[in-house]
Amino acid sequence: MHTLEQLRSGELKGIKRLTLSENLKEFPLEILSLSESLEILDLSSNHLSAIPKEIAQLKKLKIAFFSNNLFTHVPHEFKANKSLYMLGFKANKIEAFDEDILPLSISWLILTDNKIKKIPNSIGDLHLLQKCALAGNQIEEIPQSISKCKNLELIRLSANNLSALPLELLELPRLSWLAFSGNPFTPTPAHSLQEMDINELEILELLGQGASGHISKAKHIHTQDEYAIKIFKGAITSDGYAKDEMSASMGAGEHPNLIKVLAKISSQNELGLLLELIPNIYKNLGNPPNFETCTRDTFEKESRFSIESISTIAKAISSAAKHLHNNNIMHGDLYAHNILINDADHTYLGDFGAASFYTEHHELFEKIEIRAFGCLLDDLLSLCQEKQSSEYQKLYQIAQNCLNTEHKKRPLFSEIKL
């Protein structure tokens, strides 16, 4: 975190990344003094509502974040920033998203948690768009021009006012991660699950946290049985409504590679689930994407996987995904960073924050998820040194079949022979 005083004194001259959060009401023009170096600008958590036209002077600007500000429209001033590829306006008050206002260099657009009703037709001109976060708005329709976004791989459309998803979107050649729960067209199945009063539990140490909530270890005050408890942060998350994540988690049913949901937490103030406690010998298989990889997971530098491990992981996750689709659930976030693994290569597919129920287009939805599975397999194989083995060649070919840009040529999970 930097300060306005540092910026004005010239102390920050030549820096590539600037982060300022000082209840700013106006864009500090002193930022323009960094025009020859600045690549990442983060002015989140201020009181900004406008961008000066001089922003075009930041010729090297690649990434700009303005989350938790007061913007009411997507600014047109960035149009001249030809190097800008990532733009974020999460949790503002944006209602207007006008035509032809973004630079064509955009590949990652974040407009989560605003009040946008209409997406401009010109979104189809963003040919480099790979990742688009639009959850938590009031969007009523996806324009047919989305069919021109041939590089789009991830889109979040949960918690909007959509009456349907257009085939133009579902048939995009690279679409792999899709979330659409909490719209008028999505079903909301009822689930019979016992309830447990939160007062019956003693909350112990924090085990982890993510976009939708935090998971803690818990102990029943009478039986002393230990569990994991997930408490959701609020009604809406970056992937959609917390209640929809709960519904998908409960509707998934039992599978050896899914974390068992035991009960719904009964509490006046919070939403929560009681889960089986996974031993701490389980670790995340991978790490989330970063600015460079955009949609693809990252891994520790020393990460290496044997072909036997990759085969075991692939069988487990394919089986879990097949089970979900048999229950008309799309996971929506099938990634290594949402997979837990132990030293014996037993895995759990977790995090249902982006999961969605569906009643039609079964094969289309499954083949979108198949491509995500192909990306996972491709990532793991890239970290395998046994490239001459027959098992490697077999898994490599499966990955390529899953990654086919012609969705009709991809297999279903039941057709993959691992």
N, C-alpha and C positions, 0 to 999 in steps of 0.2 A: 504494500500500500504506500502511495506517495502523497505528498501534500502540495497544495497550491503554492505555498511559500517556497518549497524546493523548486517548483517549476519556474516561478517568477525570478528567483535568484540566479537561474542558469545552471543550477547544480545537476539538472537532469539532461543536460545537452547530450545528444547522441544516443539516448536510450531507445530500445526497440519496443519496449512494452511499458505502458503507462496505466496506472490504476488510481483513480481519484474518487473518493466518496466523502464529500464535505457539505452535504445538503445544498449543493449547487443549484441555483435557479436559472442561471444562464451558462451557456457553453463558454468555457474560458478560452479566449482567443490566443492566450499565451501558448496553447498547445500547438499552434501553427509554427512556432519556432522549432518544432521537432520534425518539420516536413521532410528533411533529408534522411531521417532514421526511423521514424515511428512506424511499426508494423501492426502492433496490437494495442487497441484503445479500449479501456474498460471504465465507463462512467456510470456503472450500475449504482442503484440505491442513492439517487439524488432526487432533485425536484425539477428536472429538465423537461421542456415541452417543445423545443425547437432546435434545429441544427443550422448553423450559419452556412451561407453559400461558399464561404472560404474553405469549407472542409475539403474541397477539391484540391487544395494545395498539399494535402497529405498524400503525396504521390505513391508512397510505398505502403500505405495502409492496406492490410490484408484482412484483419479481424476487428470488428467493432461490437461492443456490448453496451446496451442501454437498458438492462433489466431494472424493474422497480423504479420507474420514473413516471412522468405524467403526460407522455405523448398521447395525442388523440388521433393521429394519422401516421402512416408509414412515411417518413420524410423522403422527399424527392431529391434532396440535395446530394445524396450519395451517387447519383447517376453518373457523375464524371469520375468517380474513383475506380479506375479500370483494373486495379490490382485487388480490389475487395472481393473476397470469396466467402466470408462468413459474417452474417449480420444478425444480431439478436435484440429483440424488443420484448422479452418475456415480462409479463405482469405489469403492463402499462394500462392505458385506458383507450387503446386504439379502436376506432370504429371505421375509419376510412383507409382503404388500401387501393389507391388509384392505379389507373392503367399506365404502363410503360414508365415506371419511376425507378426501377432498380438497374444497376449495371449488369450486363450479361455475363460477367465473371462470377456471379453468385453461385456457389455450390452447396451452401449450408445456410438455411433460413429458419430463424426461431421467432415465432409470433405467438407462443403459448400464452394462455390466460389473458385474453383481451376481449374486445366486444365486436370483432369483425364479423360482418354478415355476408359479405360478398368477396370472393377471390377474383381478381382481374383476369380477363382472357389473356393478357400479356404474360401470365405466368408460363405459358407455353413457349415463350421466347427464351426462357432460362434453360438453354440446352445443356448447361453444365450442372444443373441442380441435381444433387445426390441425396440430400437430407432436408426434410421439410417438417417442422414441428408446428402444428396448428391446433393442438388440443385446447379445450377450454375456451372456445369462442362461441359465436352464434351463426356459424356458416350454414347456409341452407342448401348450397349446391356446389359441386365441383365442376368447373368449366370443362367442356370437351377438349379444349386446347391442351389439357394435361397430357393428352396422347403424344404431344411433341417432346415431352420431358423424358427422352429415351434413357437418360442416365440416372433417373430417380430410383433410389434403392430403399430408402426409408421414409415413411410418412406417418405422422401421428394426427389422426382425425377424431379422436375420442372427445366426448362431451361437447358436441355441437348440435345443430338442428337439421342434420341431413336426413332426407327421406329415403335415400338410396345411395349406393356407390356406383359410379358409372363403369361400364365394362372397359372404357378407355383407360381407366386407372388400373383395374385388375389385370389387364393384359399387357401392361408395360413390361418390356423385355428384361429389366434388371431388378424389378421390385422384389424385395426379400423380407422386409420388416414392415408390417402394417398393423395399425391399431385403430379400431373404429367403434369401441363400446360406448354406451351412453348417448346414442343417437335415437331418434324416433323409430328407425327401422330395425334396431337391434333388439333381439328378444331378451327378456329378463326372467330366466327360469327360477322357480321356487325350489329351495333346497331344505330338506329336513336335516337339521344338525342340532345336536344338543347345545344348550347354552351353559356357560359357567360364569358365575358372578366374579368380577375382578377382585372383590374383597376376600375371596377364598384363596387368593394367590399372594405369595410374597415375591415381589419383583427383586431379582438379584442383579448381576452385572450385565452391562450392555454387550451384546454379541456382535451387532453390526447395524448399519443404517443405510438407507438408500433414498431415492427420490420420493417414495410413497410413505415411508415410515421407518420406525426403528424396531429391532428385534432384541429382546432381552431374555435372559435365563430366568425362569420362574419356578417356584416350589409351592405345591399345595400345602396350605397351613395345617391340614389335618392328616393327610396320607403321607406327606413328605415326598410324593412323586415329583420328579423334575420334568419341566417342559420348556419349550420356547414360546414366547408370546410376542406377536407382532401387533403393535399399536400404530394406527395410521395417523399421519400428521394432520390431515384436514380432509374436507369434503372433496377437494380436487387436487390432483397431483400433476406432474409434468406429462404423464401418460394418460390421464383421464380421471374418472371418479373413483375414490377409494372403495365405494360400495360395489363397483363393478369388478375390481380386483378381488374383493372378498367373494363375490358370487362365482367368479371363475375358479378361484382356489377351492371353493366348496364343491363346485360342479365337476371338477376334474376326476373325482373318484380315486380309488386306490391303485397304485402301480409301484413296483419295487424301485423305480427311479424317479418317483415324485415324493416330496416331503408330505407326510400324512397330516391332514387337517383333522383335529380332534374335537374342536368345539368353537362356537362363536362366543366372543366375550360379551357378557352382559354388563354394560356401563352406561350411566346417564350422559356422560360427556365425551366418550371416545368410542371409535370403532376399532375392533381388534379380533384376532384369531388366536386360538391355542393350537400349537403345532407340536409334533414330535421333536424332541431335542436331538439334534445331530451332533455327534461327538466332535470335539475341536480338532481331531486329526484330519477332518475334511477341510480342504482349502479351495479357493477359486481356481478354476482351470486356466483362466486368462484375466486380462484387465480390459476395461472399456476402451473404445476408440479414442484417439487423441486428435488434436487439430490437423495433423498431417494425414492420418489414415481415414478420417471422416466417418466412414461406416464400418470399417473393419477393426476387429479387436486387436489389442496389443498384448505382448507377452514379455516376461522378464528376459533380460539379455541371455541368461544362461539356460533358458527353457529348451529342452530337447525331449522328444517323445519317441519311444520305440514303436515299431509297426504293430507289435502286439497290443500295446496300450491304446494306440489310435483305433485299432479294430474293436477293442472292448468298449471304448467310449462311444464309437459310432453305433454299435449294436444297441447299446443302452439308450442313447438319446433318440435314435430312430424309433425304437420300441415305444418310448415315452410319448414322442410326437404322434405316432400312429394312434396310440391310446387316446390322446387328446382330440384328434380329429374324428375318431370314432364317436366321441361325445360332442361333436360339433363345436369344438373350441380351438381357436387359433391362438397359439402362444404369443406371437407378435414380437418377441424379443429373444429368439433362439440364438444365443451367443455363448461363447466360452466364459465370459465374465458372469453369466447367470447359471453356471454349472459348478457344483461342488464335487470334489474328487478326493479319495483317500489313496494311500500308498498301494492298495490292492486294486486300484483302478475302478472301484465302485463309484458310481456317479449319481447325483441328484440334479434334475433340472428344476430350478427355482424361479422366483420373481415373476408373478403373474400380473404385474402392473400394466402391461400392454395387451393382456389377453382379451379376446372378444368371442362372444357366441355368434353363431350364424345359422341360418336355416336354408339358404340357397347357395348356388355357385360353389358347392362343396369342393369339386375338383380344382377350381380356380384358386380358392383359398389355400388348399393343401399344397398346390404346386408353387405358390408364392413361398410358403414355409419350406418347401423342398429346396428352394434356392438358398434360403438361409442356412439350411443343413449343409448344402454344398459349399458355402463360404466357410462354415466351421471346419468341415473336413479338409478343405483346401488350406486353411490356416495351419491346422495341425500337421498336415503332410509337409508343409514348407519347413517345419522344424524337425523333420525326421531325416536321419542320415542313411537310411537303408533303402535308397532309391532304386537299387538294382533288384530287390527281392520281388518275387511274383505277387506277394500280398500287397506290396506298395503299388504295383502296376494295377492291380485289381481295384484298390481303393481310389487311386488316382482317376481311373476311368469312371467310377461311380460319381466322384466329385464333379467331373466334367459333364456327365449326363445331368446331374442336378443343377448345374450352372447354365445349362443351355438357355440361350436368350429366346428361343421358341418354346414357350411354356407347354405347348402340347406335346413336345418331345421329352419333357422331363418325366421321370417315373413318379408314382405315388409311393408313400412309405411302405405299403404292403408289397410293392414290386421290387424293392431294393434287396438284393441278395448279398448279405454281409457274411 
